[in-house]
Every structure is written in structure tokens, then in C-alpha cells.
Amino acid sequence: MATFLQGAELCPEVELSLFSSKELDQQPELLDQFLAKAAQAEVVFLYWSIEFFWEDLGARLRELSEGKIIVTTSYDPANWGRYATVGQAVSAKVFSYIAEGGPENFRRMLTYLASLVQSDLSIQEPVPFPWQGLVRPPDQTVYDSVAEYLAAHPFSRPHTVGLYFSRHSFTNTDMALEQALLEALEAQGLNVLPVFSHSNPDPAAGAWGPLQTARHYFFHPDGRSRVDALVNLHYFFLGREPQGDVSETGVAAQSVALFKDLDVPVFKPIYSHSKTVQEWEEDPQGLTVEVTFGIAMPEFEGSIEPIMVGCVHRLSDTRSDTVFEVREAIGPRVAHVAERIARWVRLRGKNPAERKVVFVFHKDECAGLEAGVGGAGGLDSGESVVRVMRRLREHGYQIENIPESGEALMQTILAKKAIAEFRWTTVEEIINKGGHLALLENERYLQWFDRLPTKARQDIIAAWGEPPGQEMNGVPPSMVYDGKLVITGLNFGNVNIIMQPKRGCAGSRCDGQVCKILHDPDIPPPHQYLATYMYMDRIFGADVIIHVGTHGNLEWLPGKGAGLSAACWPDIAIGTIPHLYIYNADNPAEGVVAKRRSYATLVDHQQAVQTTADTYNELKELEELLNEYHRTGPEDRARAHQLEHL
């Protein structure tokens, strides 16, 4: 719509009344306004889209005067000429302008449509636009090769991120989101390689399509990746068989093969095609209609971190009878995504000896102390972490005093009371037994806390008091010692092992029903919960956090269901730390929640296989004989004697 209006501004010989098919579909009362304008117009142009009002529109078009010139085109050639009064050749010609795109081609299209009633107008063929290439928004200069691009925009940083987006954004000069991402990534000290492509291959037209374009620009000639990470803004699979069924998990196989060869993290920021920034912020669900194409489908490709970065901005025009939409970047969210990407890139480039890792165990909130430590569905979490630590040390990580077994690790956690626990033990006992990593001064925590969104600060104060926590309704503050927040856990050099902070509890007064708070949509986590994650990031300097086992409570904290904001608690807690999550492959439904709400990259483990321990071979024969022996009665003494020998 925006490009159409830009084209109209360049075409003063045409008086244009423009209507949005989306608005006509959603507001049927606008149809009468459209028909009134159509009755006055010399040419009526229809672009057949996916909305559902076209059959009704077709019936109403019969109300127009006989001889009215009606032109219909569509992204689907099967709909060329529907309800039209001109031949399909006209439809094809009009579509050729739209396919090339850009304001100048829309101007030429309007002139062509006007020529249907004014034959003396000069007709110009569509201006060809590149189907793929490199472009640095907002500049419209297209570079055919990486060498040409680097000559004009040389790289000066050690790491490069690929930015991959649709040709549609380029031709429609709607690159505000791409520009914001490019600038935010460069502000993080990264080079950016911005590439666009047409959504489908068309060899006859010269369009390579997303897969071939990606291989041409994001790989060196010898097959090595040019980039350390990829940001993919394409809204559908990069590649799939034309007849592929989108319900089949193999439909993304071509994209997966590309990304495996690229061998870098592929990030999938999301933007809403239906909500403004204000509507998204006010919606407790966040995103709804975009979840399928914006989040779920990219998960088949292996994309990670579906973080909200843009919405629509609605504009009107004095020459138009409709509202049109352009994309609007959400500045703070774009900066957040850029920082997360930068940390993933730095993690990969960092010497293993310098990398710092945090393992997070889970705990059943309402079970006894020993019963809940390290709980995980189908995983021996303690032994798993010990073995991973050994492998990390083999790869150069600086890890000290690795426990000899998972059991030894768990016993150490229990002996030192290295647990954020205030039902079964006291803070004083945790301190005395050495179960704390640090005592975080409230002044330091306040510096972090004061940067949170206003609503988040208000909610946590209402639930748990002013930092570091206050007695509320007779319940003492959680994990506060001498005015400081207690950060529990064990240190092994460049590795910390912690128990996930407590979601909330009533201390010794707890009636064992604290689990009800786990999924409460209104109650935020206590101050010590946030302080623990912030400490690991900002004091310990963690490069990555690894949650161990299915499942913890981070991903269930209050906030939007998808497309989280800066005021959603999973987003606040995880911050910008790269997040890995060892998860049971047998539980994809909850694993999806961890991916979408805590930005977890899942590392699946298989569900432990169990079967009935039946007897077999000679043991089975013996079992049958024993069963028969037990069935013999006093009258069968001879048979019983025989069975004893057998």
C-alpha cells in the first residue's frame, strides 16, 4: 500500500482512490464506499489476495455500469482476469509491474491502467529490479558481489553477522526494520552482511530464490561460512519441495541442510503484521496470528530466539480512502536482540579457557529437601553434569575439583545447603555451611533493579516489598542475610553450579502448596530470584547458562505467551545470556515453551527406555516349573517330587 501511494505521488495525471482488501474484509461497511468510488472511476483495478470477501465483492461489482473497465491481477495467475472486463494479457502486463516492485514501477503501472481509457498516454515497460543482491539500508544501491559491497562498505571488525531479508522489503522501500537491526548489530561491534532475495526461485526471470542466494553470498567459494551468525527475516521456509506438505516435519529439510553447512546460530526475530506497538504491548498474549509462520515454522528449520522486534505502523494519506501499514522497528527490542546475538558470537570466538559456564539444577518446590534436588524428567541430572564437566575440561575449560560422581555432587550440595531454600532450612545455616557463592549488596542490586521497566518494578514491590525484600503478611523476606541477597551455589573455577532460585514461598509457614504459584500469571519472582540470574551475568561473568533437565520455572514466569516484552519476567531474568537447556525429547510441548519464552536452545536427551524384566530361555522354563510346583496339591505328591528334581 505504501509503495502504491508513493507511485501515485509520482503520477499526477491519475486521480487515485485506494482501498485495502484487508480493511474491506474486516470492515464490510467500507464496501459501499468502495463501490461508490468505483462507480465514479474510469478504471477499477483489483489485486486478488487471500482475504475472504472476494465472492461477495464479485456479486456487488455487477451493480457497476455496463462497459466499466475492470482489471484484475493476483500473485496467483489462476485468478488473473476474475471479474475483469479486459483480457488476461492486460492482467499479465499489470502484474509485471507489481512483480518488479518499487514506486517507479507502480507509477508506470498507473499510467498503463490510465492508458486503457486515454490512448495517447506514453507507456513505459517495467524497470527491472535485481532479484537478489546486497544492499545497505536505507541506501538503495545494489551490489552483485560481496567484493563490490566490501569495496564500498569495508569491514573493520573480527566477526560478521549475515542479515537475510525479503526482496519485497527492498523494492517497497520498507526497510526500517532491516536498517534498525543493521545499526544495532554494528553498535555491538559486528560487521553486517545484508542480503536480500526473492521468496521463490524463478530461473526464467533470473531469480535464484533463498537457498541459492544464501549459498552464493554467505559462503566463501571453498564452502566456508562468511558469517558467524545469521539473522533470517524471511517469513516462510527458505526452501521446500513445491509439492511439500507443510504438516510434515521434513518440509524444512532443504533449509536444514543449508544451515548445517553454514554451521552458525540462525536467529529468527519476529514482527507482527497485525498489531501496532501499543496493541502488542497491551495484549497479554503478545502474538497470536503470527505464531504459526513467525515462530512455529522456523522451529522446523532449527531457528532460535523468536524475540519481538517490530510491529505495523498505520498511516493515512490525503489521496487515499484507506489506512495503510508500514513496518516499525521497536528500538529497545532490536537492541536487545543485537546484544544477544553479539554474546553468542563472542561465546563462539572466546578461548575455552576463558569461558564461564553456569549449570542450573531444578528443584521440586513442595517436596522435601533431598527429594527435590536436581529433579529432571527422565535424566540423571547430577551424573550428566559431572560427565559434561569432564568433557569441558578435556576441551580446555578451567574447571577445578570436579566431583567423582553425580551422587557426590548432590551430597555436596546437600551438605553445604547450597540451595535457595527457606522452608526446610535457614539462611543462617546456608551461610554457616558454605552454601553461598556471594552476598550481594542491596546497593548493587538496586542499580540493576532501577533499570527495569516501571511496571515490572511496581509488580515485584507489590508482591515482595522493596529491595532486597521485606516482611509481607508475616512472611520474612526470601534469602536475605544482613541486608544482603544470598546467592547460593557451588564454584568449580570457571563453572558455577546452582539450584534454580525459589519461585516464591511462605517460609516455615508454607503449607506445602507453593507449587500453586509456579504458573500464577500475576505473581512475579522474588528479588533473590532476579538477583541470582543477574549476579551470574554481571558479576560472575557467565558466557552461557545451561538449565539441566525437564523442567524448571524460568519459562513459566508471568508475561506474554509469545513475542515477549521487556516487562515479561522470563525476558528480564535471562537477560542477554546465551541459554542452553538439556530437555527430554519425549516432552516437546513444554520444550516449545522453553524455546519461545526463555529463548532456550534445546539440547535433547532421549527418554530412558524401560521394559518389563521378564525371564527368558532356561530361566523361563524354570519359572514355569516353579509355577506348576506351587499349583500341585496333596494328591499330586508324585508329580511334586518329579518337579523338585526338574
Salt bridges, closest charged atoms under 4 A:
ASP32 OD1 - ARG60 NH2 2.90
GLU55 OE2 - ARG82 NH2 3.33
GLU63 OE2 - ARG60 NE 2.53
GLU100 OE1 - ARG167 NH2 3.35
GLU104 OE2 - ARG107 NH2 2.81
GLU104 OE2 - ARG108 NE 2.83
GLU125 OE1 - LYS93 NZ 2.58
ASP174 OD2 - ARG327 NE 3.49
GLU178 OE1 - ARG327 NH2 2.69
GLU186 OE2 - ARG136 NH1 2.87
ASP222 OD2 - ARG224 NE 2.77
ASP228 OD2 - HIS159 ND1 3.56
ASP261 OD2 - ARG215 NH2 3.00
ASP263 OD2 - ARG348 NH2 3.54
GLU279 OE2 - ARG314 NH1 3.08
ASP283 OD2 - LYS275 NZ 3.45
GLU299 OE2 - ARG596 NE 2.83
GLU305 OE1 - ARG340 NE 2.62
ASP321 OD2 - LYS37 NZ 3.85
GLU325 OE1 - LYS22 NZ 3.44
GLU325 OE2 - ARG314 NE 3.27
GLU328 OE1 - HIS313 ND1 3.65
GLU365 OE1 - LYS502 NZ 2.94
GLU383 OE2 - ARG387 NE 2.95
GLU394 OE1 - ARG391 NE 3.79
GLU421 OE1 - LYS363 NZ 3.32
GLU421 OE1 - LYS502 NZ 3.57
GLU429 OE2 - LYS433 NZ 3.04
ASP459 OD2 - LYS455 NZ 2.73
ASP482 OD2 - LYS484 NZ 3.69
ASP537 OD1 - ARG343 NH1 2.85
ASP543 OD1 - LYS350 NZ 2.97
ASP571 OD2 - ARG333 NH1 2.89
ASP571 OD2 - HIS336 NE2 3.57
GLU590 OE2 - HIS551 NE2 3.57
GLU628 OE2 - ARG639 NE 2.86
